[in-house]
Amino acid sequence: QVLLVESGGGLVQAGGSLRLSCVASGRTFSSYRMGWFRQAPGKEREFAAAISWNGGFTVYADSVKGRFTISRDNAKNTVYLQMNSLKPEDTAVYYCGAAGIYSGSYTMANQYNYWGQGTQVTVSI
């Protein structure tokens, strides 16, 4: 069992930055690949970024590539999402998820076994 708790969301103007954090419970954090997904009102949950168990591999959605950076600190059981040059269309609830290292696609939500409660990000014009 892995419990995930996100933080760092908030209200920011377009062009601004936020850093999201997701802290995991348990002693096996380093055995999971981690992902960030987001869900806007009336839309399905969509992939944003993911990182391998050791941070050696990362993948991003085209919509955030070049603006968002995912990273992890296994000593702190934490994964981060640095979000720069934010746009109004980035407004959503952001969720972190954990998937086993032998899971399938990094980008599909159904490959993730555990989810946090989400943190709201609102980008104003």
C-alpha positions as CSV (number, residue, x, y, z in Angstrom):
1,Q,0.0,0.0,0.0
2,V,1.2,3.4,-0.9
3,L,-0.3,6.7,0.3
4,L,0.3,9.7,-1.8
5,V,-0.2,13.3,-0.7
6,E,0.1,16.2,-3.1
7,S,0.7,19.9,-2.3
8,G,1.8,23.1,-3.9
9,G,-1.2,24.0,-6.0
10,G,-2.7,27.4,-6.0
11,L,-3.7,30.5,-8.0
12,V,-1.1,32.0,-10.3
13,Q,-1.1,34.4,-13.2
14,A,-0.4,33.3,-16.7
15,G,3.3,33.1,-17.2
16,G,4.0,32.3,-13.6
17,S,5.4,29.2,-12.0
18,L,4.4,26.6,-9.4
19,R,6.1,23.5,-8.0
20,L,4.0,20.6,-7.0
21,S,5.1,18.0,-4.5
22,C,3.9,14.5,-3.9
23,V,5.0,12.7,-0.8
24,A,4.7,8.9,-0.6
25,S,4.4,6.8,2.5
26,G,6.1,3.5,2.9
27,R,9.7,2.3,2.4
28,T,9.4,1.1,-1.2
29,F,9.0,4.5,-3.0
30,S,12.1,3.8,-5.1
31,S,10.4,0.7,-6.6
32,Y,7.7,2.7,-8.2
33,R,7.6,4.8,-11.4
34,M,5.7,8.0,-10.7
35,G,3.4,10.1,-12.8
36,W,1.6,13.4,-12.8
37,F,-1.9,13.6,-14.4
38,R,-4.4,16.4,-14.5
39,Q,-8.1,16.7,-14.9
40,A,-10.0,19.9,-15.9
41,P,-13.7,20.3,-15.2
42,G,-15.8,18.3,-17.6
43,K,-12.7,16.5,-19.1
44,E,-11.1,13.2,-18.6
45,R,-7.9,12.8,-16.6
46,E,-4.9,13.3,-18.9
47,F,-1.2,12.5,-18.7
48,A,1.2,15.3,-18.0
49,A,4.6,13.8,-17.0
50,A,6.2,10.6,-15.6
51,I,9.5,9.5,-14.3
52,S,11.2,6.1,-13.9
53,W,12.1,4.6,-10.5
54,N,15.6,6.1,-10.5
55,G,14.9,9.3,-12.4
56,G,16.8,8.1,-15.4
57,F,13.9,8.3,-17.8
58,T,11.2,11.0,-18.1
59,V,8.4,11.5,-20.5
60,Y,6.1,14.5,-21.0
61,A,2.8,15.3,-22.8
62,D,3.4,17.5,-25.8
63,S,1.2,20.1,-24.2
64,V,3.7,20.6,-21.3
65,K,7.0,19.7,-22.9
66,G,9.6,22.4,-22.4
67,R,7.6,24.1,-19.6
68,F,7.2,21.3,-17.0
69,T,9.9,19.3,-15.3
70,I,9.4,16.2,-13.3
71,S,11.9,15.0,-10.8
72,R,12.2,12.8,-7.7
73,D,14.1,12.4,-4.5
74,N,14.0,8.8,-3.4
75,A,15.6,9.7,0.0
76,K,12.6,12.0,0.7
77,N,10.0,9.7,-0.9
78,T,9.0,12.7,-3.0
79,V,8.2,13.5,-6.6
80,Y,8.1,17.0,-7.9
81,L,6.5,18.8,-10.9
82,Q,8.0,22.2,-11.6
83,M,5.6,24.1,-13.8
84,N,6.9,27.2,-15.6
85,S,5.3,29.5,-18.2
86,L,1.8,28.5,-17.0
87,K,-1.1,29.0,-19.3
88,P,-4.9,29.2,-18.5
89,E,-5.3,25.9,-20.1
90,D,-3.1,24.3,-17.5
91,T,-5.9,24.9,-15.0
92,A,-6.9,21.5,-13.5
93,V,-6.7,19.3,-10.5
94,Y,-3.3,17.7,-10.6
95,Y,-2.8,14.1,-9.3
96,C,0.3,12.1,-8.7
97,G,0.2,8.4,-9.3
98,A,2.4,5.4,-8.5
99,A,2.9,2.4,-10.8
100,G,5.1,-0.7,-10.4
101,I,8.3,-0.6,-12.3
102,Y,7.2,-3.4,-14.6
103,S,4.0,-1.7,-15.5
104,G,3.1,-0.9,-19.1
105,S,2.8,2.5,-20.6
106,Y,4.0,5.5,-18.5
107,T,1.3,7.7,-20.0
108,M,-1.9,5.7,-19.4
109,A,-3.7,6.3,-16.1
110,N,-4.9,2.7,-15.9
111,Q,-1.3,1.5,-15.4
112,Y,-1.1,3.4,-12.1
113,N,-2.1,1.6,-8.9
114,Y,-2.2,4.4,-6.4
115,W,-3.3,8.0,-6.5
116,G,-3.2,11.0,-4.3
117,Q,-6.2,13.2,-3.5
118,G,-5.2,15.9,-6.0
119,T,-4.2,19.6,-5.7
120,Q,-5.9,22.4,-7.6
121,V,-3.9,24.6,-10.0
122,T,-5.7,27.7,-11.3
123,V,-4.0,29.9,-13.9
124,S,-5.6,33.3,-14.4
125,I,-5.3,35.5,-17.5
